[in-house]
Amino acid sequence: MQVGAADTFLENKEKNFKKDLLTSLATSTLYTIVVVVLVKLNIFSLPMELALP
């Protein structure tokens, strides 16, 4: 999804596989950390089937 959005908005830019891979990894990791923090602070709750013990 991230790559498709980037392709849509940055059509004229030259592709750099290593930079794109690192950017995707960083944004995915940041997103995961934000979700975990929100769950731990009880701001965001998981469905009961996925709840942590």
N, C-alpha and C positions, 0 to 999 in steps of 0.2 A: 504494500500500500504506500509506503514512504517513497519507494523508487518510482512508482507511477505518478505520484503527486509531483515529485521533483522533475520528472520528464515533462509533465504538463507545463510547469511554470518556467523551466530553464531549458527550453528547446535548443537554444543557440550555444550553450556551453559545451566545452569539450569534456568527455567522460574520463574520469580518473577512478579506476576500479578500487585501488587501495584506499583513497580518500573516501569514496562512497561507502565502502565496507566499514571503515572506522566510524564514519558519521552515523551509519545505521546502527552499529553496535552500541555507540554511546547514547543515542536517543532511546533505544530499546531498554538499555540498562537504567537510564534515568527514569523512564516511564515506570519500570518495575519497582524501583526504589520509592517513587512517589506513591504508588498504589500500596505497597507494603506499609509505609509510614501512615497513610490514611487509615488502613485497616487496624494497625496497632493503636492508633489514637481514637479508635471507635468513631471516626468521622464517616467512614465508609464501611458498610457491613457486607460480609459474604453471605450467599445463600446457605442455608443450614446444611446442605449436602457437601459444601466445600469448607465448612467452618473448621478452624484449627482447634485442637483439644486444649 
